């Protein structure tokens, strides 16, 4: 999958995650951040409405220092472009 310039790219936890209910400390949650392009995660496991949720402050600046925050498949596919 190619990411195009006008695609909506978002870094989000799966929306059912506890972080939505105010328990979220991003470092301790078990689930990984998935990378969504136009509402579909790159790993193909999750869908969401683009721009509907803001589940994390973590974005692409964390891809290299903190690979453990991310879904492995999403991260690899994102980096491959
Ligand atoms: Zn993923």
PDB file of the backbone (N, CA, C, O) and the ligand in Angstrom, with CONECT records:
HET     ZN  A 101       1
ATOM      1  N   UNK A   1       0.841  -1.207   0.000  1.00  0.00           N
ATOM      2  CA  UNK A   1       0.000   0.000   0.000  1.00  0.00           C
ATOM      3  C   UNK A   1       0.867   1.245   0.000  1.00  0.00           C
ATOM      4  O   UNK A   1       1.780   1.382   0.814  1.00  0.00           O
ATOM      5  N   UNK A   2       0.574   2.145  -0.916  1.00  0.00           N
ATOM      6  CA  UNK A   2       1.311   3.407  -0.954  1.00  0.00           C
ATOM      7  C   UNK A   2       0.540   4.460  -0.179  1.00  0.00           C
ATOM      8  O   UNK A   2      -0.684   4.556  -0.270  1.00  0.00           O
ATOM      9  N   UNK A   3       1.279   5.240   0.580  1.00  0.00           N
ATOM     10  CA  UNK A   3       0.640   6.350   1.273  1.00  0.00           C
ATOM     11  C   UNK A   3       0.805   7.594   0.415  1.00  0.00           C
ATOM     12  O   UNK A   3       1.920   8.007   0.093  1.00  0.00           O
ATOM     13  N   UNK A   4      -0.312   8.172   0.057  1.00  0.00           N
ATOM     14  CA  UNK A   4      -0.267   9.340  -0.808  1.00  0.00           C
ATOM     15  C   UNK A   4      -0.341  10.614   0.016  1.00  0.00           C
ATOM     16  O   UNK A   4      -0.683  10.604   1.198  1.00  0.00           O
ATOM     17  N   UNK A   5      -0.011  11.698  -0.645  1.00  0.00           N
ATOM     18  CA  UNK A   5       0.118  12.973   0.062  1.00  0.00           C
ATOM     19  C   UNK A   5      -1.182  13.396   0.753  1.00  0.00           C
ATOM     20  O   UNK A   5      -1.143  13.937   1.858  1.00  0.00           O
ATOM     21  N   UNK A   6      -2.312  13.160   0.125  1.00  0.00           N
ATOM     22  CA  UNK A   6      -3.562  13.637   0.718  1.00  0.00           C
ATOM     23  C   UNK A   6      -4.303  12.558   1.506  1.00  0.00           C
ATOM     24  O   UNK A   6      -5.465  12.744   1.868  1.00  0.00           O
ATOM     25  N   UNK A   7      -3.645  11.442   1.771  1.00  0.00           N
ATOM     26  CA  UNK A   7      -4.244  10.436   2.633  1.00  0.00           C
ATOM     27  C   UNK A   7      -4.275  10.939   4.074  1.00  0.00           C
ATOM     28  O   UNK A   7      -3.401  11.692   4.504  1.00  0.00           O
ATOM     29  N   UNK A   8      -5.291  10.510   4.803  1.00  0.00           N
ATOM     30  CA  UNK A   8      -5.368  10.834   6.224  1.00  0.00           C
ATOM     31  C   UNK A   8      -4.623   9.750   6.988  1.00  0.00           C
ATOM     32  O   UNK A   8      -5.063   8.602   7.050  1.00  0.00           O
ATOM     33  N   UNK A   9      -3.493  10.129   7.567  1.00  0.00           N
ATOM     34  CA  UNK A   9      -2.685   9.172   8.316  1.00  0.00           C
ATOM     35  C   UNK A   9      -2.815   9.497   9.795  1.00  0.00           C
ATOM     36  O   UNK A   9      -2.575  10.628  10.216  1.00  0.00           O
ATOM     37  N   UNK A  10      -3.198   8.493  10.582  1.00  0.00           N
ATOM     38  CA  UNK A  10      -3.386   8.711  12.012  1.00  0.00           C
ATOM     39  C   UNK A  10      -2.724   7.595  12.804  1.00  0.00           C
ATOM     40  O   UNK A  10      -2.690   6.439  12.383  1.00  0.00           O
ATOM     41  N   UNK A  11      -2.210   7.968  13.942  1.00  0.00           N
ATOM     42  CA  UNK A  11      -1.607   7.012  14.858  1.00  0.00           C
ATOM     43  C   UNK A  11      -2.562   6.859  16.019  1.00  0.00           C
ATOM     44  O   UNK A  11      -2.738   7.791  16.804  1.00  0.00           O
ATOM     45  N   UNK A  12      -3.178   5.707  16.139  1.00  0.00           N
ATOM     46  CA  UNK A  12      -4.231   5.540  17.131  1.00  0.00           C
ATOM     47  C   UNK A  12      -4.212   4.164  17.748  1.00  0.00           C
ATOM     48  O   UNK A  12      -3.818   3.176  17.130  1.00  0.00           O
ATOM     49  N   UNK A  13      -4.655   4.137  18.997  1.00  0.00           N
ATOM     50  CA  UNK A  13      -4.923   2.856  19.632  1.00  0.00           C
ATOM     51  C   UNK A  13      -6.252   2.336  19.094  1.00  0.00           C
ATOM     52  O   UNK A  13      -7.089   3.112  18.635  1.00  0.00           O
ATOM     53  N   UNK A  14      -6.441   1.015  19.151  1.00  0.00           N
ATOM     54  CA  UNK A  14      -7.770   0.496  18.783  1.00  0.00           C
ATOM     55  C   UNK A  14      -8.822   1.185  19.652  1.00  0.00           C
ATOM     56  O   UNK A  14      -8.602   1.363  20.850  1.00  0.00           O
ATOM     57  N   UNK A  15      -9.938   1.568  19.085  1.00  0.00           N
ATOM     58  CA  UNK A  15     -10.860   2.458  19.779  1.00  0.00           C
ATOM     59  C   UNK A  15     -11.561   1.831  20.976  1.00  0.00           C
ATOM     60  O   UNK A  15     -12.125   2.555  21.796  1.00  0.00           O
ATOM     61  N   UNK A  16     -11.542   0.520  21.102  1.00  0.00           N
ATOM     62  CA  UNK A  16     -12.164  -0.092  22.278  1.00  0.00           C
ATOM     63  C   UNK A  16     -11.224  -0.067  23.475  1.00  0.00           C
ATOM     64  O   UNK A  16     -11.574  -0.535  24.559  1.00  0.00           O
ATOM     65  N   UNK A  17     -10.053   0.470  23.278  1.00  0.00           N
ATOM     66  CA  UNK A  17      -9.082   0.426  24.350  1.00  0.00           C
ATOM     67  C   UNK A  17      -9.499   1.264  25.556  1.00  0.00           C
ATOM     68  O   UNK A  17     -10.207   2.261  25.417  1.00  0.00           O
ATOM     69  N   UNK A  18      -9.060   0.853  26.721  1.00  0.00           N
ATOM     70  CA  UNK A  18      -9.387   1.538  27.969  1.00  0.00           C
ATOM     71  C   UNK A  18      -9.003   3.006  27.986  1.00  0.00           C
ATOM     72  O   UNK A  18      -9.568   3.795  28.745  1.00  0.00           O
ATOM     73  N   UNK A  19      -8.063   3.362  27.167  1.00  0.00           N
ATOM     74  CA  UNK A  19      -7.585   4.738  27.215  1.00  0.00           C
ATOM     75  C   UNK A  19      -8.721   5.718  26.908  1.00  0.00           C
ATOM     76  O   UNK A  19      -8.680   6.874  27.331  1.00  0.00           O
ATOM     77  N   UNK A  20      -9.730   5.253  26.175  1.00  0.00           N
ATOM     78  CA  UNK A  20     -10.867   6.112  25.859  1.00  0.00           C
ATOM     79  C   UNK A  20     -11.669   6.465  27.096  1.00  0.00           C
ATOM     80  O   UNK A  20     -12.374   7.474  27.117  1.00  0.00           O
ATOM     81  N   UNK A  21     -11.564   5.640  28.123  1.00  0.00           N
ATOM     82  CA  UNK A  21     -12.362   5.866  29.315  1.00  0.00           C
ATOM     83  C   UNK A  21     -11.545   6.479  30.428  1.00  0.00           C
ATOM     84  O   UNK A  21     -11.918   6.404  31.599  1.00  0.00           O
ATOM     85  N   UNK A  22     -10.463   7.066  30.075  1.00  0.00           N
ATOM     86  CA  UNK A  22      -9.725   7.861  31.033  1.00  0.00           C
ATOM     87  C   UNK A  22      -8.730   7.114  31.881  1.00  0.00           C
ATOM     88  O   UNK A  22      -8.171   7.679  32.822  1.00  0.00           O
ATOM     89  N   UNK A  23      -8.494   5.839  31.565  1.00  0.00           N
ATOM     90  CA  UNK A  23      -7.531   5.092  32.361  1.00  0.00           C
ATOM     91  C   UNK A  23      -6.165   5.086  31.683  1.00  0.00           C
ATOM     92  O   UNK A  23      -5.237   4.408  32.127  1.00  0.00           O
ATOM     93  N   UNK A  24      -6.063   5.827  30.637  1.00  0.00           N
ATOM     94  CA  UNK A  24      -4.917   5.637  29.781  1.00  0.00           C
ATOM     95  C   UNK A  24      -3.627   6.283  30.218  1.00  0.00           C
ATOM     96  O   UNK A  24      -3.502   7.508  30.222  1.00  0.00           O
ATOM     97  N   UNK A  25      -2.692   5.477  30.579  1.00  0.00           N
ATOM     98  CA  UNK A  25      -1.315   5.921  30.614  1.00  0.00           C
ATOM     99  C   UNK A  25      -0.664   5.207  29.446  1.00  0.00           C
ATOM    100  O   UNK A  25      -0.526   3.984  29.446  1.00  0.00           O
ATOM    101  N   UNK A  26      -0.279   5.960  28.480  1.00  0.00           N
ATOM    102  CA  UNK A  26       0.079   5.376  27.197  1.00  0.00           C
ATOM    103  C   UNK A  26       1.226   4.369  27.311  1.00  0.00           C
ATOM    104  O   UNK A  26       1.326   3.445  26.504  1.00  0.00           O
ATOM    105  N   UNK A  27       2.066   4.545  28.287  1.00  0.00           N
ATOM    106  CA  UNK A  27       3.219   3.662  28.391  1.00  0.00           C
ATOM    107  C   UNK A  27       2.839   2.303  28.968  1.00  0.00           C
ATOM    108  O   UNK A  27       3.492   1.298  28.687  1.00  0.00           O
ATOM    109  N   UNK A  28       1.788   2.277  29.769  1.00  0.00           N
ATOM    110  CA  UNK A  28       1.452   1.014  30.418  1.00  0.00           C
ATOM    111  C   UNK A  28       0.347   0.233  29.720  1.00  0.00           C
ATOM    112  O   UNK A  28       0.118  -0.929  30.058  1.00  0.00           O
ATOM    113  N   UNK A  29      -0.336   0.829  28.769  1.00  0.00           N
ATOM    114  CA  UNK A  29      -1.397   0.047  28.129  1.00  0.00           C
ATOM    115  C   UNK A  29      -0.799  -1.085  27.313  1.00  0.00           C
ATOM    116  O   UNK A  29       0.294  -0.980  26.756  1.00  0.00           O
ATOM    117  N   UNK A  30      -1.560  -2.171  27.266  1.00  0.00           N
ATOM    118  CA  UNK A  30      -1.040  -3.356  26.587  1.00  0.00           C
ATOM    119  C   UNK A  30      -1.150  -3.242  25.084  1.00  0.00           C
ATOM    120  O   UNK A  30      -0.286  -3.729  24.355  1.00  0.00           O
ATOM    121  N   UNK A  31      -2.196  -2.608  24.620  1.00  0.00           N
ATOM    122  CA  UNK A  31      -2.397  -2.617  23.178  1.00  0.00           C
ATOM    123  C   UNK A  31      -1.423  -1.667  22.485  1.00  0.00           C
ATOM    124  O   UNK A  31      -0.914  -0.713  23.074  1.00  0.00           O
ATOM    125  N   UNK A  32      -1.194  -1.961  21.251  1.00  0.00           N
ATOM    126  CA  UNK A  32      -0.233  -1.208  20.458  1.00  0.00           C
ATOM    127  C   UNK A  32      -0.941  -0.122  19.672  1.00  0.00           C
ATOM    128  O   UNK A  32      -2.145  -0.185  19.420  1.00  0.00           O
ATOM    129  N   UNK A  33      -0.175   0.853  19.303  1.00  0.00           N
ATOM    130  CA  UNK A  33      -0.697   1.891  18.435  1.00  0.00           C
ATOM    131  C   UNK A  33      -0.677   1.378  17.001  1.00  0.00           C
ATOM    132  O   UNK A  33       0.343   0.888  16.517  1.00  0.00           O
ATOM    133  N   UNK A  34      -1.797   1.497  16.344  1.00  0.00           N
ATOM    134  CA  UNK A  34      -1.865   1.127  14.935  1.00  0.00           C
ATOM    135  C   UNK A  34      -1.837   2.385  14.092  1.00  0.00           C
ATOM    136  O   UNK A  34      -2.219   3.467  14.537  1.00  0.00           O
ATOM    137  N   UNK A  35      -1.385   2.219  12.886  1.00  0.00           N
ATOM    138  CA  UNK A  35      -1.290   3.366  11.987  1.00  0.00           C
ATOM    139  C   UNK A  35      -2.395   3.231  10.950  1.00  0.00           C
ATOM    140  O   UNK A  35      -2.429   2.273  10.177  1.00  0.00           O
ATOM    141  N   UNK A  36      -3.290   4.198  10.947  1.00  0.00           N
ATOM    142  CA  UNK A  36      -4.460   4.164  10.071  1.00  0.00           C
ATOM    143  C   UNK A  36      -4.260   5.092   8.887  1.00  0.00           C
ATOM    144  O   UNK A  36      -3.830   6.237   9.030  1.00  0.00           O
ATOM    145  N   UNK A  37      -4.579   4.576   7.734  1.00  0.00           N
ATOM    146  CA  UNK A  37      -4.567   5.411   6.541  1.00  0.00           C
ATOM    147  C   UNK A  37      -5.999   5.434   6.017  1.00  0.00           C
ATOM    148  O   UNK A  37      -6.551   4.399   5.645  1.00  0.00           O
ATOM    149  N   UNK A  38      -6.593   6.626   5.992  1.00  0.00           N
ATOM    150  CA  UNK A  38      -7.993   6.791   5.593  1.00  0.00           C
ATOM    151  C   UNK A  38      -8.903   5.850   6.377  1.00  0.00           C
ATOM    152  O   UNK A  38      -9.873   5.324   5.832  1.00  0.00           O
ATOM    153  N   UNK A  39      -8.596   5.640   7.643  1.00  0.00           N
ATOM    154  CA  UNK A  39      -9.488   4.883   8.510  1.00  0.00           C
ATOM    155  C   UNK A  39      -9.240   3.392   8.561  1.00  0.00           C
ATOM    156  O   UNK A  39      -9.924   2.684   9.300  1.00  0.00           O
ATOM    157  N   UNK A  40      -8.279   2.892   7.797  1.00  0.00           N
ATOM    158  CA  UNK A  40      -7.993   1.458   7.813  1.00  0.00           C
ATOM    159  C   UNK A  40      -6.570   1.257   8.311  1.00  0.00           C
ATOM    160  O   UNK A  40      -5.634   1.887   7.818  1.00  0.00           O
ATOM    161  N   UNK A  41      -6.415   0.373   9.297  1.00  0.00           N
ATOM    162  CA  UNK A  41      -5.063   0.175   9.805  1.00  0.00           C
ATOM    163  C   UNK A  41      -4.212  -0.544   8.769  1.00  0.00           C
ATOM    164  O   UNK A  41      -4.705  -1.355   7.984  1.00  0.00           O
ATOM    165  N   UNK A  42      -2.928  -0.227   8.785  1.00  0.00           N
ATOM    166  CA  UNK A  42      -2.037  -0.819   7.778  1.00  0.00           C
ATOM    167  C   UNK A  42      -1.929  -2.332   7.924  1.00  0.00           C
ATOM    168  O   UNK A  42      -1.654  -3.031   6.949  1.00  0.00           O
ATOM    169  N   UNK A  43      -2.144  -2.843   9.133  1.00  0.00           N
ATOM    170  CA  UNK A  43      -2.086  -4.294   9.326  1.00  0.00           C
ATOM    171  C   UNK A  43      -3.389  -4.966   8.896  1.00  0.00           C
ATOM    172  O   UNK A  43      -3.467  -6.192   8.824  1.00  0.00           O
ATOM    173  N   UNK A  44      -4.419  -4.150   8.609  1.00  0.00           N
ATOM    174  CA  UNK A  44      -5.670  -4.699   8.119  1.00  0.00           C
ATOM    175  C   UNK A  44      -6.606  -5.220   9.195  1.00  0.00           C
ATOM    176  O   UNK A  44      -7.641  -5.806   8.875  1.00  0.00           O
ATOM    177  N   UNK A  45      -6.266  -5.019  10.473  1.00  0.00           N
ATOM    178  CA  UNK A  45      -7.081  -5.591  11.540  1.00  0.00           C
ATOM    179  C   UNK A  45      -8.157  -4.639  12.046  1.00  0.00           C
ATOM    180  O   UNK A  45      -9.153  -5.076  12.623  1.00  0.00           O
ATOM    181  N   UNK A  46      -7.962  -3.346  11.833  1.00  0.00           N
ATOM    182  CA  UNK A  46      -8.864  -2.381  12.461  1.00  0.00           C
ATOM    183  C   UNK A  46      -9.352  -1.335  11.471  1.00  0.00           C
ATOM    184  O   UNK A  46      -8.679  -0.982  10.502  1.00  0.00           O
ATOM    185  N   UNK A  47     -10.550  -0.860  11.761  1.00  0.00           N
ATOM    186  CA  UNK A  47     -11.102   0.247  10.996  1.00  0.00           C
ATOM    187  C   UNK A  47     -11.548   1.327  11.965  1.00  0.00           C
ATOM    188  O   UNK A  47     -11.911   1.036  13.104  1.00  0.00           O
ATOM    189  N   UNK A  48     -11.520   2.538  11.527  1.00  0.00           N
ATOM    190  CA  UNK A  48     -12.120   3.591  12.314  1.00  0.00           C
ATOM    191  C   UNK A  48     -12.473   4.748  11.404  1.00  0.00           C
ATOM    192  O   UNK A  48     -11.993   4.854  10.275  1.00  0.00           O
ATOM    193  N   UNK A  49     -13.334   5.618  11.933  1.00  0.00           N
ATOM    194  CA  UNK A  49     -13.695   6.792  11.161  1.00  0.00           C
ATOM    195  C   UNK A  49     -12.562   7.802  11.295  1.00  0.00           C
ATOM    196  O   UNK A  49     -12.216   8.191  12.410  1.00  0.00           O
ATOM    197  N   UNK A  50     -11.983   8.231  10.186  1.00  0.00           N
ATOM    198  CA  UNK A  50     -10.886   9.190  10.286  1.00  0.00           C
ATOM    199  C   UNK A  50     -11.299  10.444  11.052  1.00  0.00           C
ATOM    200  O   UNK A  50     -12.416  10.941  10.908  1.00  0.00           O
ATOM    201  N   UNK A  51     -10.392  10.933  11.850  1.00  0.00           N
ATOM    202  CA  UNK A  51     -10.572  12.189  12.599  1.00  0.00           C
ATOM    203  C   UNK A  51     -11.632  12.111  13.691  1.00  0.00           C
ATOM    204  O   UNK A  51     -12.012  13.137  14.257  1.00  0.00           O
ATOM    205  N   UNK A  52     -12.109  10.919  13.992  1.00  0.00           N
ATOM    206  CA  UNK A  52     -13.175  10.792  14.973  1.00  0.00           C
ATOM    207  C   UNK A  52     -12.617  10.707  16.390  1.00  0.00           C
ATOM    208  O   UNK A  52     -13.229  11.201  17.337  1.00  0.00           O
ATOM    209  N   UNK A  53     -11.486  10.096  16.523  1.00  0.00           N
ATOM    210  CA  UNK A  53     -10.919   9.856  17.837  1.00  0.00           C
ATOM    211  C   UNK A  53      -9.520  10.434  17.931  1.00  0.00           C
ATOM    212  O   UNK A  53      -8.798  10.571  16.944  1.00  0.00           O
ATOM    213  N   UNK A  54      -9.177  10.763  19.151  1.00  0.00           N
ATOM    214  CA  UNK A  54      -7.795  11.158  19.409  1.00  0.00           C
ATOM    215  C   UNK A  54      -7.372  10.358  20.628  1.00  0.00           C
ATOM    216  O   UNK A  54      -7.627  10.762  21.763  1.00  0.00           O
ATOM    217  N   UNK A  55      -6.726   9.226  20.393  1.00  0.00           N
ATOM    218  CA  UNK A  55      -6.452   8.332  21.510  1.00  0.00           C
ATOM    219  C   UNK A  55      -5.041   8.459  22.045  1.00  0.00           C
ATOM    220  O   UNK A  55      -4.731   7.915  23.105  1.00  0.00           O
ATOM    221  N   UNK A  56      -4.205   9.147  21.352  1.00  0.00           N
ATOM    222  CA  UNK A  56      -2.830   9.207  21.813  1.00  0.00           C
ATOM    223  C   UNK A  56      -2.126  10.424  21.237  1.00  0.00           C
ATOM    224  O   UNK A  56      -2.457  10.897  20.150  1.00  0.00           O
ATOM    225  N   UNK A  57      -1.167  10.911  21.972  1.00  0.00           N
ATOM    226  CA  UNK A  57      -0.340  12.010  21.479  1.00  0.00           C
ATOM    227  C   UNK A  57       0.849  11.502  20.687  1.00  0.00           C
ATOM    228  O   UNK A  57       1.597  12.279  20.094  1.00  0.00           O
ATOM    229  N   UNK A  58       1.011  10.205  20.685  1.00  0.00           N
ATOM    230  CA  UNK A  58       2.195   9.640  20.043  1.00  0.00           C
ATOM    231  C   UNK A  58       2.019   9.625  18.534  1.00  0.00           C
ATOM    232  O   UNK A  58       0.981   9.207  18.021  1.00  0.00           O
ATOM    233  N   UNK A  59       3.016  10.071  17.851  1.00  0.00           N
ATOM    234  CA  UNK A  59       2.952  10.084  16.400  1.00  0.00           C
ATOM    235  C   UNK A  59       4.237   9.549  15.817  1.00  0.00           C
ATOM    236  O   UNK A  59       4.966   8.795  16.462  1.00  0.00           O
ATOM    237  N   UNK A  60       4.503   9.945  14.599  1.00  0.00           N
ATOM    238  CA  UNK A  60       5.616   9.308  13.889  1.00  0.00           C
ATOM    239  C   UNK A  60       6.976   9.617  14.496  1.00  0.00           C
ATOM    240  O   UNK A  60       7.945   8.907  14.229  1.00  0.00           O
ATOM    241  N   UNK A  61       7.063  10.666  15.310  1.00  0.00           N
ATOM    242  CA  UNK A  61       8.348  10.965  15.942  1.00  0.00           C
ATOM    243  C   UNK A  61       8.768   9.848  16.907  1.00  0.00           C
ATOM    244  O   UNK A  61       9.938   9.769  17.282  1.00  0.00           O
ATOM    245  N   UNK A  62       7.833   8.992  17.310  1.00  0.00           N
ATOM    246  CA  UNK A  62       8.170   7.898  18.223  1.00  0.00           C
ATOM    247  C   UNK A  62       8.522   6.601  17.503  1.00  0.00           C
ATOM    248  O   UNK A  62       8.920   5.629  18.145  1.00  0.00           O
ATOM    249  N   UNK A  63       8.384   6.573  16.199  1.00  0.00           N
ATOM    250  CA  UNK A  63       8.584   5.316  15.458  1.00  0.00           C
ATOM    251  C   UNK A  63       9.966   4.726  15.679  1.00  0.00           C
ATOM    252  O   UNK A  63      10.120   3.509  15.782  1.00  0.00           O
ATOM    253  N   UNK A  64      10.968   5.586  15.752  1.00  0.00           N
ATOM    254  CA  UNK A  64      12.321   5.058  15.904  1.00  0.00           C
ATOM    255  C   UNK A  64      12.762   4.912  17.357  1.00  0.00           C
ATOM    256  O   UNK A  64      13.307   3.873  17.728  1.00  0.00           O
ATOM    257  N   UNK A  65      12.534   5.945  18.201  1.00  0.00           N
ATOM    258  CA  UNK A  65      12.942   5.754  19.602  1.00  0.00           C
ATOM    259  C   UNK A  65      12.096   4.727  20.347  1.00  0.00           C
ATOM    260  O   UNK A  65      12.585   4.122  21.301  1.00  0.00           O
ATOM    261  N   UNK A  66      10.838   4.508  19.942  1.00  0.00           N
ATOM    262  CA  UNK A  66       9.960   3.618  20.708  1.00  0.00           C
ATOM    263  C   UNK A  66       9.195   2.660  19.809  1.00  0.00           C
ATOM    264  O   UNK A  66       7.966   2.713  19.758  1.00  0.00           O
ATOM    265  N   UNK A  67       9.890   1.795  19.109  1.00  0.00           N
ATOM    266  CA  UNK A  67       9.179   0.852  18.225  1.00  0.00           C
ATOM    267  C   UNK A  67       8.207  -0.031  18.996  1.00  0.00           C
ATOM    268  O   UNK A  67       7.244  -0.540  18.422  1.00  0.00           O
ATOM    269  N   UNK A  68       8.451  -0.217  20.297  1.00  0.00           N
ATOM    270  CA  UNK A  68       7.599  -1.108  21.096  1.00  0.00           C
ATOM    271  C   UNK A  68       6.189  -0.548  21.302  1.00  0.00           C
ATOM    272  O   UNK A  68       5.294  -1.292  21.703  1.00  0.00           O
ATOM    273  N   UNK A  69       5.975   0.714  21.044  1.00  0.00           N
ATOM    274  CA  UNK A  69       4.631   1.290  21.184  1.00  0.00           C
ATOM    275  C   UNK A  69       3.717   0.871  20.038  1.00  0.00           C
ATOM    276  O   UNK A  69       2.495   0.965  20.147  1.00  0.00           O
ATOM    277  N   UNK A  70       4.302   0.416  18.958  1.00  0.00           N
ATOM    278  CA  UNK A  70       3.526   0.275  17.732  1.00  0.00           C
ATOM    279  C   UNK A  70       3.254  -1.167  17.360  1.00  0.00           C
ATOM    280  O   UNK A  70       4.033  -2.067  17.674  1.00  0.00           O
ATOM    281  N   UNK A  71       2.147  -1.367  16.693  1.00  0.00           N
ATOM    282  CA  UNK A  71       1.872  -2.626  16.014  1.00  0.00           C
ATOM    283  C   UNK A  71       3.013  -2.860  15.015  1.00  0.00           C
ATOM    284  O   UNK A  71       3.331  -1.995  14.199  1.00  0.00           O
ATOM    285  N   UNK A  72       3.605  -4.027  15.100  1.00  0.00           N
ATOM    286  CA  UNK A  72       4.783  -4.309  14.276  1.00  0.00           C
ATOM    287  C   UNK A  72       4.485  -4.223  12.783  1.00  0.00           C
ATOM    288  O   UNK A  72       5.261  -3.668  12.005  1.00  0.00           O
ATOM    289  N   UNK A  73       3.345  -4.784  12.406  1.00  0.00           N
ATOM    290  CA  UNK A  73       2.983  -4.809  10.983  1.00  0.00           C
ATOM    291  C   UNK A  73       2.726  -3.396  10.473  1.00  0.00           C
ATOM    292  O   UNK A  73       3.209  -3.007   9.410  1.00  0.00           O
ATOM    293  N   UNK A  74       1.958  -2.636  11.248  1.00  0.00           N
ATOM    294  CA  UNK A  74       1.674  -1.256  10.835  1.00  0.00           C
ATOM    295  C   UNK A  74       2.973  -0.465  10.689  1.00  0.00           C
ATOM    296  O   UNK A  74       3.162   0.273   9.722  1.00  0.00           O
ATOM    297  N   UNK A  75       3.847  -0.630  11.650  1.00  0.00           N
ATOM    298  CA  UNK A  75       5.090   0.147  11.643  1.00  0.00           C
ATOM    299  C   UNK A  75       5.926  -0.190  10.411  1.00  0.00           C
ATOM    300  O   UNK A  75       6.423   0.699   9.720  1.00  0.00           O
ATOM    301  N   UNK A  76       6.071  -1.485  10.147  1.00  0.00           N
ATOM    302  CA  UNK A  76       6.871  -1.902   8.992  1.00  0.00           C
ATOM    303  C   UNK A  76       6.287  -1.387   7.685  1.00  0.00           C
ATOM    304  O   UNK A  76       7.001  -0.880   6.820  1.00  0.00           O
ATOM    305  N   UNK A  77       4.983  -1.529   7.566  1.00  0.00           N
ATOM    306  CA  UNK A  77       4.360  -1.093   6.305  1.00  0.00           C
ATOM    307  C   UNK A  77       4.430   0.398   6.151  1.00  0.00           C
ATOM    308  O   UNK A  77       4.601   0.905   5.043  1.00  0.00           O
ATOM    309  N   UNK A  78       4.298   1.111   7.257  1.00  0.00           N
ATOM    310  CA  UNK A  78       4.390   2.571   7.190  1.00  0.00           C
ATOM    311  C   UNK A  78       5.788   3.003   6.760  1.00  0.00           C
ATOM    312  O   UNK A  78       5.944   3.870   5.901  1.00  0.00           O
ATOM    313  N   UNK A  79       6.789   2.395   7.360  1.00  0.00           N
ATOM    314  CA  UNK A  79       8.159   2.782   7.062  1.00  0.00           C
ATOM    315  C   UNK A  79       8.535   2.433   5.628  1.00  0.00           C
ATOM    316  O   UNK A  79       9.336   3.120   4.994  1.00  0.00           O
ATOM    317  N   UNK A  80       7.943   1.353   5.131  1.00  0.00           N
ATOM    318  CA  UNK A  80       8.196   0.981   3.746  1.00  0.00           C
ATOM    319  C   UNK A  80       7.526   1.973   2.778  1.00  0.00           C
ATOM    320  O   UNK A  80       7.907   2.092   1.613  1.00  0.00           O
ATOM    321  N   UNK A  81       6.518   2.675   3.307  1.00  0.00           N
ATOM    322  CA  UNK A  81       5.828   3.680   2.482  1.00  0.00           C
ATOM    323  C   UNK A  81       4.812   3.042   1.586  1.00  0.00           C
ATOM    324  O   UNK A  81       4.138   3.735   0.824  1.00  0.00           O
TER     325      UNK A  81
HETATM  326 ZN    ZN A 101      -1.639  -2.647  13.166  1.00  0.00          ZN
END
